[in-house]
Amino acid sequence: MASSSTTDTPDAAEAPDAAEAPGATTAEAPDAPDAPDAPDGPAAPGEAAGRSGDRLLRGVLRHSAGRVAAVFCLTTASAAVGLALPAVLGHALDLLLAAPHGAEARRWVLAGAGLTCLLVVLDALDSLLTGTTNARCVAWLRRRLLRHTLSAGPRAGRRLAPGDLVTRLVGNAAQAGTAPTALASALAAVVTPVGGLVALALIDPWLALAFVVGLPLLAVLLRAFIRDTTDSVARYQQSQGEIAGRLVEALGGARTIAAAGTADRERTRVLAPLPELGRQGRRMWRVQGRSAAWAAAIVPLLQIAVLAAAGLRLTAGQLSVGSLLAAARYAVLATGIGMLVGHLNGLVRSRTAALRFAPVLAEPATAYGTRPLPPGNGTLELRGVEAVRGGRTVLRGVDLVVPGGSCAAVVGRSGSGKSTLAAIAGRLADPDGGEVLLDGVPLPELSHDALRRAVGYAFERPALLGGTIGGTIALGPAPPPPGRVTEAARAACADDFVRLLPDGYATPCADAPLSGGETQRLGLARAFAHDGRLLILDDATSSLDTVTELRVSRALSGRLLGSRPRTRVIVAHRAATAARADLVVWLEEGRVRAAGSHAELWELGGYRAVFAAPDVPEASDETRVSGGPEVSHGPEVSHGPEVSREAQTDGGVQRG
């Protein structure tokens, strides 16, 4: 047993339950997606984000390749019909002028009518297919991102505030998911202006030349539009994410805000990015308005130039009236900048939204091995474990062995690394150095199911998942045996208050008014309900009153439920909890300062100071320890009634 250190942040926030294994055992996670490709060589953050976003968009495109191809074919067919229609109508007009009642003229008029009907049908099918394809792409993208986020575990919440993360997975995914159809439509939209220009050249080269003179102005307009739109959309989406993140923090700390009387100040903080959001929103409209104004000025000039050239050729006898009509229509199609700009705008928004997924994908998904656990009693071993959080080393060369079936209490001051050690012990996080073994098998070599069936967790702030009270206790990688939910609730001292709820164990979690202590007892019940070899309690009894904590500790000291004794690792803040443990691990600044029984360590003044115990004569210390595990030491002062630490469940605002 040697040194150790533990802490992501102060202990109260070290193991956020947003991504915790739900209850005693982690709920079965979906298959981990492939980790994002590593960038080819060093790249600036913007370049790396661009590569990550583009890879994700390519994945969306591959997922719906058939439908996107169909959208492209429909859009291209519609453009082709639209290009054929002016020629058919122009020729029909020439025939009608030459022979109003001729059969050939009637056939060309009917052909024009048929092309018009076909154009309507193609556009309707294109709209329907585009809508359904967008929905499928958005759904796939959200599943992909959510699967990756959950597979990354608690690390997923380190880079982004919860509200900002939700905004990216919901709102930005909806925008990015339209990229495949926007690309298909944009490529098909190029057919119309190019085809219109080619048709003008076929009618008369002078008409195409008159149009080409103004093309550089259109190119400059498109380039400026794409550049300005990309920047303004990126800043707009960033401001949206900031507001969402601050709002979620405020909602999580609503009680603290109300108690402090700082609602106005908090409202100002949440809405601080709003002016920037408004500026970027107005900027987007200005960019679009300026582009529309330039287009409104340039496009008619080009059309007039083509019509003027066509009129001169008509007076010279080089064009027919029908050709003049077709040329006028092709000039409009060739200047279809509005349609192309609209598709480009959609592409810009989609790609900009996809760039915001780079921080989400930056945390790699947790990789699992394929080994099962061999027979064993749950011996936990840490070898040279190092952990770095936020640039700070919080665990330093921790060597520790917890014998199978024993109970180890991890104690130390806030920030000493207790919760990081608890997270690494059950692989909610991986160490930055060293390794962790369970019954001789390194945790990364275990399969997902083998690991999560063997290791159970209970947290300080458990998330009530599963729909109902009974469902949240049963939540885990496999359903517990019949009757186990009730047994677990009794062991966690939760059965009495659960039966007082309107529908007992069938009461929806949202309809159950629970105190902080009652919520913790449900988390403990969830931990007790599932068989396993290792049970880790990360400050999971902090909101319990002294009597309830004693009853739960007695349950922990026994075999719990199931056929085998479990190895227990308990992050403890109370001397009485440490006194009942077989082994006490005292962490200080990320190292194991000492390990042994509570009675042995109580002789050390620094150890007593962890529990805020005053210095007392040695004889008195011996007297205190000799009373056995149920004797209350000086530091064993009740944390108060169950609700005394409820405020700690408030979340982001109170955590700092």
For each residue, the residues with C-beta under 8 A, 3 or more apart:
1: 399 400 401 585 592 595
2: 397 398 399 400 591 592
3: 396 397 398 399 590 591 592
4: 382 385 395 396 397 398 399 400 417 421 585 587 590 591 592
5: 387 393 394 395 396 398 416 417 420 421 587 589 590 591
6: 14 387 394 395 398 410 412 416 417 418 419 420 421 422 424 587 590
7: 10 11 14 389 394 395 415 416 417 418 419 420 590
8: 13 14 15 158 389 390 394 419 420 423
9: 13 14 389 390 655 656
10: 7 13 14 414 415 656
11: 7 14 414 415 416 418 419 539 571
12: 414 460 539 648 655
13: 8 9 10 16 655 656
14: 6 7 8 9 10 11 418 419 420 422 423 538
15: 8 20 154 419 422 423 428 459 460 538
16: 13 19 20 154 157
17: 20 459 460 461 462 463
18: 154 157 162 463
19: 16 149 150 152 153 154 155 156 157 428
20: 15 16 17 26 154 428 457 459 462 463
21: 25 26 27 426 428 452 455 456 457
22: 26 27 462 463 465 466 472 475 476 526
23: 27 456 457 458 462 465 472 473 475 476 523 526 527 529 530
24: 456 457 458 476 526 527 528 529 530 532 535
25: 21 452 453 455 456 457 476 477 526 527 530 532
26: 20 21 22 29 428 452 455 457 476 477
27: 21 22 23 465 475 476 477
28: 448 449 452 476 477
29: 26 32 150 151 448 452
30: 147 150 151
31: 147
32: 29 147 148 151 365 366 367 368
33: 144 147 148 151 365
34:
35: 364 365 367
36: 52 55 56 361 362 364
37: 51 55
38:
39: 42 43 47 48 51
40: 43
41:
42: 39
43: 39 40 47 48 51
44: 47 48
45: 48 49
46: 49 50
47: 39 43 44 50 51
48: 39 43 44 45 51 52 358
49: 45 46 52 53 355 358
50: 46 47 53 54 355
51: 37 39 43 47 48 54 55
52: 36 48 49 55 56 355 357 358 361 362
53: 49 50 56 57 176 351 354 355 356 357 358
54: 50 51 57 58 351 354
55: 36 37 51 52 58 59
56: 36 52 53 59 60 141 144 176 354 357 361
57: 53 54 60 61 176 179 180 350 351 354
58: 54 55 61 62
59: 55 56 62 63 144
60: 56 57 63 64 137 140 141 176 177 179 180
61: 57 58 64 65 68 179 180 183
62: 58 59 65
63: 59 60 136 137 140
64: 60 61 67 68 133 136 137 140 180
65: 61 62 68 69
66: 69 70
67: 64 70 71 129 132 133 136
68: 61 64 65 71 72 133 180 181 183 184
69: 65 66 72 73 184
70: 66 67 73 74 129
71: 67 68 74 75 126 129 130 133 181 184 185
72: 68 69 75 76 184 185 187 188
73: 69 70 76 77
74: 70 71 77 78 122 125 126 129
75: 71 72 78 79 126 184 185 188 189
76: 72 73 79 80 188 191
77: 73 74 80 81 122
78: 74 75 81 82 119 122 123 126 188
79: 75 76 82 83 188 189 191 192 195
80: 76 77 83 84 191 195
81: 77 78 84 85 115 118 119 122
82: 78 79 85 119 192 333
83: 79 80 86 87 191 192 195 196 199 330 333
84: 80 81 87 88 115
85: 81 82 88 89 112 115 116 119 329
86: 83 89 90 199 325 326 329 330 333
87: 83 84 90 91 199 326
88: 84 85 91 92 108 111 112 115
89: 85 86 92 93 112 322 325 326 329
90: 86 87 93 94 320 322 323 324 325 326 329
91: 87 88 94 95 108 322 326
92: 88 89 95 96 105 108 109 111 112 322
93: 89 90 96 97 321 322 325
94: 90 91 97 98 320 321 322 323
95: 91 92 98 99 102 104 105 108 322
96: 92 93 99 100 105 109
97: 93 94 100 321 322
98: 94 95 102 105
99: 95 96 102 104 105
100: 96 97 105
101: 105
102: 95 98 99 105 106
103: 106 107
104: 95 99 107 108
105: 92 95 96 98 99 100 101 102 108 109
106: 102 103 109 110
107: 103 104 110 111
108: 88 91 92 95 104 105 111 112
109: 92 96 105 106 112 113
110: 106 107 113 114
111: 88 92 107 108 114 115
112: 85 88 89 92 108 109 115 116
113: 109 110 116 117
114: 110 111 117 118
115: 81 84 85 88 111 112 118 119
116: 85 112 113 119 120
117: 113 114 120 121
118: 81 114 115 121 122
119: 78 81 82 85 115 116 122 123
120: 116 117 123 124
121: 117 118 124 125
122: 74 77 78 81 118 119 125 126
123: 78 119 120 126 127
124: 120 121 127 128
125: 74 121 122 128 129
126: 71 74 75 78 122 123 129 130
127: 123 124 130 131
128: 124 125 131 132
129: 67 70 71 74 125 126 132 133
130: 71 126 127 133 134 181 185
131: 127 128 134 135
132: 67 128 129 135 136
133: 64 67 68 71 129 130 136 137 180 181
134: 130 131 137 138 177 178 181
135: 131 132 138 139
136: 63 64 67 132 133 139 140
137: 60 63 64 133 134 140 141 177 178 179 180 181
138: 134 135 141 142 173 174 176 177 178
139: 135 136 142 143 177
140: 60 63 64 136 137 143 144 177
141: 56 60 137 138 144 145 173 176 177
142: 138 139 145 146 169 170 173 177
143: 139 140 146 147
144: 33 56 59 140 141 147 148
145: 141 142 148 149 168 169 173 357 360 361
146: 142 143 149 150 169
147: 30 31 32 33 143 144 150 151
148: 32 33 144 145 151 152 360 361 365
149: 19 145 146 152 156 165 169 360
150: 19 29 30 146 147 153 156
151: 29 30 32 33 147 148 365 366
152: 19 148 149 155 156 363 364 365 366
153: 19 150 156 366 428 429
154: 15 16 18 19 20 157 158 423 428 429
155: 19 152 158 363 429
156: 19 149 150 152 153 159 165 360 363
157: 16 18 19 154 160 162 165
158: 8 154 155 363
159: 156 359 360 362 363
160: 157 164 165 168 241 245 359 360
161: 164 165 244 245 246 248 249 652
162: 18 157 165 166 245 248 249 652
163: 166 167 241 243 244 245 246 247 248 249
164: 160 161 167 168 241 242 244 245
165: 149 156 157 160 161 162 168 169 245 360
166: 162 163 169 170 244 248
167: 163 164 170 171 172 240 241 244 245
168: 145 160 164 165 171 172 173 241 356 357 360
169: 142 145 146 149 165 166 172 173 360
170: 142 166 167 173 174
171: 167 168 174 175 240
172: 167 168 169 175 176 237 353 354 356 357
173: 138 141 142 145 168 169 170 176 177 353 357
174: 138 170 171 177 178
175: 171 172 178 349 350 352 353
176: 53 56 57 60 138 141 172 173 179 350 351 353 354 357
177: 60 134 137 138 139 140 141 142 173 174 180 350
178: 134 137 138 174 175 181 182 346 350
179: 57 60 61 137 176 182 183 347 350 351 354
180: 57 60 61 64 68 133 137 177 183 184
181: 68 71 130 133 134 137 178 184 185
182: 178 179 185 186 343 346 347 350
183: 61 68 179 180 186 187 347
184: 68 69 71 72 75 180 181 187 188
185: 71 72 75 130 181 182 188 189 343 346
186: 182 183 189 190 340 343 344 346 347
187: 72 183 184 190 191
188: 72 75 76 78 79 184 185 191
189: 75 79 185 186 192 193 336 339 340 343
190: 186 187 193 194 340
191: 76 79 80 83 187 188 194 195
192: 79 82 83 189 195 196 333 336 339 340
193: 189 190 196 197 333 334 335 336 337 340
194: 190 191 197 198
195: 79 80 83 191 192 198 199 333
196: 83 192 193 199 200 330 331 332 333 334 335 336
197: 193 194 200 201 208 211 212 330 334
198: 194 195 201 202 208
199: 83 86 87 195 196 202 203 326 330 333 334
200: 196 197 203 204 207 208 211 306 327 330 331 334
201: 197 198 204 205 207 208
202: 198 199
203: 199 200 207 319 323 326 327 330
204: 200 201 207 208 309 310 313 318 319 323 327
205: 201 208 209
206: 209 210 309 313
207: 200 201 203 204 210 211 306 309 310 313 327 331
208: 197 198 200 201 204 205 211 212
209: 205 206 212 213 309
210: 206 207 213 305 306 308 309
211: 197 200 207 208 214 215 302 305 306 331 334 335
212: 197 208 209 215
213: 209 210 305
214: 211 217 218 298 301 302 305
215: 211 212 218 219
216: 219 220
217: 214 220 221 294 298
218: 214 215 221 222 298 302 335 337
219: 215 216 222 223
220: 216 217 223 224
221: 217 218 224 225 291 294 295 298 337
222: 218 219 225 226 337 340 341 344
223: 219 220 226 227
224: 220 221 227 228 291
225: 221 222 228 229 287 288 291 341 344 345
226: 222 223 229 230 344 348
227: 223 224 230 231
228: 224 225 231 232 283 287
229: 225 226 232 233 284 287 288 345 348 349
230: 226 227 233 234 348 351 352
231: 227 228 234 235
232: 228 229 235 236 280 283 284 287
233: 229 230 236 237 280 284 348 349 352
234: 230 231 237 238 352 355
235: 231 232 238 239 276 280 283
236: 232 233 239 240 277 280 281 284
237: 172 233 234 240 241 352 353 356
238: 234 235 241 242 356
239: 235 236 242 243 273 274 276 277 280
240: 167 171 236 237 243 244 277
241: 160 163 164 167 168 237 238 244 245 356
242: 164 238 239 245 246 273
243: 163 239 240 246 247 270 271 273 274 277
244: 161 163 164 166 167 240 241 247 248
245: 160 161 162 163 164 165 167 241 242 248 249
246: 161 163 242 243 249 250 269 270 272 273
247: 163 243 244 250 251 270
248: 161 162 163 166 244 245 251 252 652
249: 161 162 163 245 246 252 253 651 652 653
250: 246 247 253 254 257 266 269 270 653
251: 247 248 254
252: 248 249 650 651 652 653
253: 249 250 256 257 650 651 652 653 654
254: 250 251 257 258 650
255: 258 259 647 650
256: 253 259 260 647 650 653 654
257: 250 253 254 260 262 263 266 653
258: 254 255 261 263
259: 255 256
260: 256 257
261: 258
262: 257 265 266
263: 257 258 266 267
264: 267 268
265: 262 268 269
266: 250 257 262 263 269 270 653
267: 263 264 270 271
268: 264 265 271 272
269: 246 250 265 266 272
270: 243 246 247 250 266 267
271: 243 267 268 274
272: 246 268 269 275
273: 239 242 243 246 276 277
274: 239 243 271 277 278
275: 272 278 279
276: 235 239 273 279 280
277: 236 239 240 243 273 274 280 281
278: 274 275 281 282
279: 275 276 282 283
280: 232 233 235 236 239 276 277 283 284
281: 236 277 278 284 285
282: 278 279 285 286
283: 228 232 235 279 280 286 287
284: 229 232 233 236 280 281 287 288
285: 281 282 288 289
286: 282 283 289 290
287: 225 228 229 232 283 284 290 291
288: 225 229 284 285 291 292 345
289: 285 286 292 293
290: 286 287 293 294
291: 221 224 225 287 288 294 295 341
292: 288 289 295 296 338
293: 289 290 296 297
294: 217 221 290 291 297 298
295: 221 291 292 298 299 337 338 341
296: 292 293 299 300
297: 293 294 300 301
298: 214 217 218 221 294 295 301 302 335 337
299: 295 296 302 303 335 337 338
300: 296 297 303 304
301: 214 297 298 304 305
302: 211 214 218 298 299 305 306 331 334 335
303: 299 300 306 307 328 331 332 335
304: 300 301 307 308
305: 210 211 213 214 301 302 308 309
306: 200 207 210 211 302 303 309 310 327 328 330 331 334
307: 303 304 310 311 327 328 331
308: 210 304 305 311 312
309: 204 206 207 209 210 305 306 312 313
310: 204 207 306 307 313 314 319 323 324 327 328
311: 307 308 314 315 324
312: 308 309 315 316
313: 204 206 207 309 310 316 318 319
314: 310 311 317 318 319 320 321 323 324
315: 311 312
316: 312 313
317: 314
318: 204 313 314
319: 203 204 310 313 314 323 324 327
320: 90 94 314 323 324
321: 93 94 97 314 324 325
322: 89 90 91 92 93 94 95 97 325 326
323: 90 94 203 204 310 314 319 320 326 327
324: 90 310 311 314 319 320 321 327 328
325: 86 89 90 93 321 322 328 329
326: 86 87 89 90 91 199 203 322 323 329 330
327: 200 203 204 207 306 307 310 319 323 324 330 331
328: 303 306 307 310 324 325 331 332
329: 85 86 89 90 325 326 332 333
330: 83 86 196 197 199 200 203 306 326 327 333 334
331: 196 200 207 211 302 303 306 307 327 328 334 335
332: 196 303 328 329 335 336
333: 82 83 86 192 193 195 196 199 329 330 336
334: 193 196 197 199 200 211 302 306 330 331
335: 193 196 211 218 298 299 302 303 331 332
336: 189 192 193 196 332 333 339 340
337: 193 218 221 222 295 298 299 340 341
338: 292 295 299 341 342
339: 189 192 336 342 343
340: 186 189 190 192 193 222 336 337 343 344
341: 222 225 291 295 337 338 344 345
342: 338 339 345 346
343: 182 185 186 189 339 340 346 347
344: 186 222 225 226 340 341 347 348
345: 225 229 288 341 342 348 349
346: 178 182 185 186 342 343 349 350
347: 179 182 183 186 343 344 350 351
348: 226 229 230 233 344 345 351 352
349: 175 229 233 345 346 352 353
350: 57 175 176 177 178 179 182 346 347 353 354
351: 53 54 57 176 179 230 347 348 354 355
352: 175 230 233 234 237 348 349 355 356
353: 172 173 175 176 237 349 350 356 357
354: 53 54 56 57 172 176 179 350 351 357
355: 49 50 52 53 234 351 352 358
356: 53 168 172 237 238 241 352 353 359
357: 52 53 56 145 168 172 173 176 353 354 360 361
358: 48 49 52 53 355 361 362
359: 159 160 356 362
360: 145 148 149 156 159 160 165 168 169 357 363
361: 36 52 56 145 148 357 358
362: 36 52 159 358 359
363: 152 155 156 158 159 360
364: 35 36 152 367
365: 32 33 35 148 151 152
366: 32 151 152 153 427 430
367: 32 35 364 444
368: 32 444 446 447 448 451
369: 444 445 446 447
370: 445 447
371: 441 445 446 447 450
372: 446 447 450
373: 376 438 439 441 446 450 454 533
374: 439 440 441
375: 439
376: 373 379 404 438 439 440 533
377: 403 404 405 439 533 564 565 567
378: 404 405 438 439 454 532 533 534 564 565 566 567
379: 376 401 402 403 404 438 439 440 567
380: 400 401 402 425 436 437 438 534 567 569
381: 400 401 402 436 437 438 440
382: 4 385 398 399 400 401 421 424 425 434 435 436
383: 399 434 435 436 437
384: 397 398 399 433 434 435
385: 4 382 395 397 398 399 400 421 424 431 433 434 435 436
386: 393 395 396 397 398 431 432 433 434
387: 5 6 393 394 395 417 420 424 429 431 432 433 590
388: 391 392 393 394 432
389: 7 8 9 392 394 420
390: 8 9
391: 388
392: 388 389
393: 5 386 387 388 396 590
394: 5 6 7 8 387 388 389 417 420 590
395: 4 5 6 7 385 386 387 398 417 420 421 424 431 590
396: 3 4 5 386 393 589 590 591
397: 2 3 4 384 385 386 434 591
398: 2 3 4 5 6 382 384 385 386 395 421 434 590 591 592
399: 1 2 3 4 382 383 384 385 592
400: 1 2 4 380 381 382 385 585 592 595
401: 1 379 380 381 382
402: 379 380 381 406 408 567 569 583
403: 377 379 406 567 582 583
404: 376 377 378 379 439 533 567
405: 377 378 564 565 566 567
406: 402 403 567 568 582 583
407: 556 557 567 568 570 580 581 582 583
408: 402 567 568 569 570 581 582 583 584 585
409: 570 571 572 577 578 580 581 583 584 585 598
410: 6 418 421 422 569 570 571 572 585 587
411: 418 572 573 578 584 585 586 587 607 610 611
412: 6 416 417 418 586 587 588 593 610
413: 416 588 610
414: 10 11 12
415: 7 10 11
416: 5 6 7 11 412 413 587 588 589 590
417: 4 5 6 7 387 394 395 412 420 421 587 589 590
418: 6 7 11 14 410 411 412 421 422 538 539 571 587
419: 6 7 8 11 14 15 422 423 538 539 571
420: 5 6 7 8 14 387 389 394 395 417 423 424 429
421: 4 5 6 382 385 395 398 410 417 418 424 425 571 587
422: 6 14 15 410 418 419 425 426 536 537 538 569 571
423: 8 14 15 154 419 420 426 428 429 538
424: 6 382 385 387 395 420 421 427 428 429 430 431 436
425: 380 382 421 422 436 534 536 569
426: 21 422 423 455 456 457 534 536
427: 366 424 430 436 443 444 451 455
428: 15 19 20 21 26 153 154 423 424 457
429: 153 154 155 387 420 423 424
430: 366 424 427 444
431: 385 386 387 395 424 434 435 436
432: 386 387 388
433: 384 385 386 387
434: 382 383 384 385 386 397 398 431
435: 382 383 384 385 431 442 443
436: 380 381 382 383 385 424 425 427 431 442 443
437: 380 381 383 440 441 442 443
438: 373 376 378 379 380 381 441 443 446 454 455 533 534
439: 373 374 375 376 377 378 379 404 533
440: 374 376 379 381 437
441: 371 373 374 437 438 445 446
442: 435 436 437 445 446
443: 427 435 436 437 438 446 451
444: 367 368 369 427 430
445: 369 370 371 441 442
446: 368 369 371 372 373 438 441 442 443 450 451 454
447: 368 369 370 371 372 450 451
448: 28 29 368 451 452
449: 28 452 453 477
450: 371 372 373 446 447 453 454
451: 368 427 443 446 447 448 454 455
452: 21 25 26 28 29 448 449 455 476 477
453: 25 449 450 477 478 530 531 532
454: 373 378 438 446 450 451 532 533 534
455: 21 25 26 426 427 438 451 452 532 533 534 535 536
456: 21 23 24 25 426 476 527 530 532 534 535 536 566
457: 20 21 23 24 25 26 426 428 527 535 536 537 538
458: 23 24 462 520 523 524 526 527 535 536 537 538 540
459: 15 17 20 462 523 538 539 540
460: 12 15 17 520 538 539 540 542 543 648
461: 17 519 648 649
462: 17 20 22 23 458 459 519 520 522 523 526 540
463: 17 18 20 22
464: 469 472 509 512 514 519 522
465: 22 23 27 471 472 475 509
466: 22 470 471 472 473 474 475 509
467: 471 472 508 509
468: 471 472 503 505 506 507 508 509
469: 464 472 473 498 501 504 505 506 507 509 512 522
470: 466 473 474 485 504 505 506
471: 465 466 467 468 474 475 509
472: 22 23 464 465 466 467 468 469 475 509 522 526
473: 23 466 469 470 485 488 489 494 505 522 525 526 529
474: 466 470 471 479 480 484 485 526 529
475: 22 23 27 465 466 471 472 526
476: 22 23 24 25 26 27 28 452 456 479 480 526 529 530
477: 25 26 27 28 449 452 453 530
478: 453 530
479: 474 476
480: 474 476 484 485 488 529 530
481: 484
482:
483: 486 487
484: 474 480 481 487 488 529 561
485: 470 473 474 480 488 489 505 525 529
486: 483 489 490 495 505
487: 483 484 490 491 528 529 561
488: 473 480 484 485 491 492 525 526 527 528 529 561
489: 473 485 486 492 494 495 498 505 521 522 525
490: 486 487 493 494 495
491: 487 488 524 525 528 552 555 560 561
492: 488 489 521 522 524 525 527 528 552 555
493: 490 496 521 544 548 551 552
494: 473 489 490 497 498 518 521 522 524 525
495: 486 489 490 498 499
496: 493 499 500
497: 494 500 501 518 521
498: 469 489 494 495 501 504 505 507 522
499: 495 496 504
500: 496 497
501: 469 497 498 504 507 512
502: 507 511
503: 468 506 507 508
504: 469 470 498 499 501 507
505: 468 469 470 473 485 486 489 498
506: 468 469 470 503
507: 468 469 498 501 502 503 504 511 512
508: 467 468 503 511 512
509: 464 465 466 467 468 469 471 472 512
510:
511: 502 507 508
512: 464 469 501 507 508 509
513:
514: 464 518 519 522
515: 518 519 543 642 643 646
516: 519 520 543 642 643 645 646 648 649
517: 520 521 543 544 545 548 641 642 643 646
518: 494 497 514 515 521 522 642
519: 461 462 464 514 515 516 522 523 543 649
520: 458 460 462 516 517 523 524 540 541 542 543 544
521: 489 492 493 494 497 517 518 524 525 544 548 552
522: 462 464 469 472 473 489 492 494 498 514 518 519 525 526
523: 23 458 459 462 519 520 526 527 540
524: 458 491 492 494 520 521 527 528 537 540 541 552
525: 473 485 488 489 491 492 494 521 522 528 529
526: 22 23 24 25 458 462 472 473 474 475 476 488 522 523 529 530
527: 23 24 25 456 457 458 488 492 523 524 530 535 537 540
528: 24 487 488 491 492 524 525 555 560 561
529: 23 24 473 474 476 480 484 485 487 488 525 526 561
530: 23 24 25 453 456 476 477 478 480 526 527
531: 453 561 562 563 564
532: 24 25 378 453 454 455 456 535 566
533: 373 376 377 378 404 438 439 454 455 564 566 567
534: 378 380 425 426 438 454 455 456 566 567 568 569
535: 24 455 456 457 458 527 532 556 560 566 567 568 569
536: 422 425 426 455 456 457 458 568 569 570
537: 422 457 458 524 527 540 541 556 568 569 570 571
538: 14 15 418 419 422 423 457 458 459 460 571
539: 11 12 418 419 459 460 542 571 572 573
540: 458 459 460 462 520 523 524 527 537 570 571
541: 520 524 537 544 549 552 553 574 577
542: 460 520 539 573 639 645 648
543: 460 515 516 517 519 520 639 642 643 644 645 646 648
544: 493 517 520 521 541 548 549 552 639 642
545: 517 548 549 638 639 640 641 642
546: 549 550 636 638 639
547: 550 551
548: 493 517 521 544 545 551 552 642
549: 541 544 545 546 552 553 574 576 577
550: 546 547 553 554 576 630
551: 493 547 548 554 555
552: 491 492 493 521 524 541 544 548 549 555 556
553: 541 549 550 556 557 576 577 580
554: 550 551 557 558
555: 491 492 528 551 552 558 560
556: 407 535 537 552 553 560 568 570 580
557: 407 553 554 580 629
558: 554 555
559: 562 564 565 566
560: 491 528 535 555 556 565 566
561: 484 487 488 491 528 529 531
562: 531 559 566
563: 531
564: 377 378 405 531 533 559
565: 377 378 405 559 560
566: 378 405 456 532 533 534 535 559 560 562
567: 377 378 379 380 402 403 404 405 406 407 408 533 534 535
568: 406 407 408 534 535 536 537 556
569: 380 402 408 410 422 425 534 535 536 537
570: 407 408 409 410 536 537 540 556 577 581
571: 11 409 410 418 419 421 422 537 538 539 540
572: 409 410 411 539 577 578 581
573: 411 539 542 577 611
574: 541 549 577 578 611 635 636 639
575: 578 579 598 611 613 632 633 634 635 636
576: 549 550 553 579 580 629 630 631 632 633 636
577: 409 541 549 553 570 572 573 574 580 581
578: 409 411 572 574 575 581 584 598 601 611
579: 575 576 598 599 625 628 629 631 633
580: 407 409 553 556 557 576 577 629 630
581: 407 408 409 570 572 577 578 584 598
582: 403 406 407 408 597
583: 402 403 406 407 408 409 595 596 597
584: 408 409 411 578 581 595 596 597 598 601
585: 1 4 400 408 409 410 411 592 595
586: 411 412 592 593 594 595 601 607 610
587: 4 5 6 410 411 412 416 417 418 421 590 591 592 593
588: 412 413 416 591 593 606
589: 5 396 416 417
590: 3 4 5 6 7 387 393 394 395 396 398 416 417 587
591: 2 3 4 5 396 397 398 587 588
592: 1 2 3 4 398 399 400 585 586 587 595
593: 412 586 587 588 606 607
594: 586 601 604 607
595: 1 400 583 584 585 586 592
596: 583 584 600 601
597: 582 583 584 600 601
598: 409 575 578 579 581 584 601 602 625
599: 579 602 603 625 626
600: 596 597 603
601: 578 584 586 594 596 597 598 604 607
602: 598 599 607 608 621 624 625 633
603: 599 600 607 618 621
604: 594 601 607 608
605: 608 609 615
606: 588 593 609 610
607: 411 586 593 594 601 602 603 604 610
608: 602 604 605 611 613 614 615 616 621 634 635
609: 605 606 612 613
610: 411 412 413 586 606 607
611: 411 573 574 575 578 608 633 634 635 636
612: 609 635
613: 575 608 609 616 633 634 635
614: 608 634
615: 605 608
616: 608 613 620 621 624 634
617: 620 621
618: 603 621 622
619: 622 623
620: 616 617 623 624
621: 602 603 608 616 617 618 624 625
622: 618 619 625 626
623: 619 620 626 627
624: 602 616 620 621 627 631 633 634
625: 579 598 599 602 621 622 631 633
626: 599 622 623 631
627: 623 624 630 631
628: 579 631
629: 557 576 579 580
630: 550 576 580 627
631: 576 579 624 625 626 627 628
632: 575 576 636
633: 575 576 579 602 611 613 624 625 636
634: 575 608 611 613 614 616 624
635: 574 575 608 611 612 613
636: 546 574 575 576 611 632 633
637:
638: 545 546
639: 542 543 544 545 546 574 644 645
640: 545 643 644 645
641: 517 545 644
642: 515 516 517 518 543 544 545 548 646
643: 515 516 517 543 640 646
644: 543 639 640 641
645: 516 542 543 639 640 648
646: 515 516 517 543 642 643 649
647: 255 256 650 654
648: 12 460 461 516 542 543 645 654
649: 461 516 519 646
650: 252 253 254 255 256 647 653 654
651: 249 252 253 654 655
652: 161 162 248 249 252 253 655
653: 249 250 252 253 256 257 266 650
654: 253 256 647 648 650 651
655: 9 12 13 651 652
656: 9 10 13
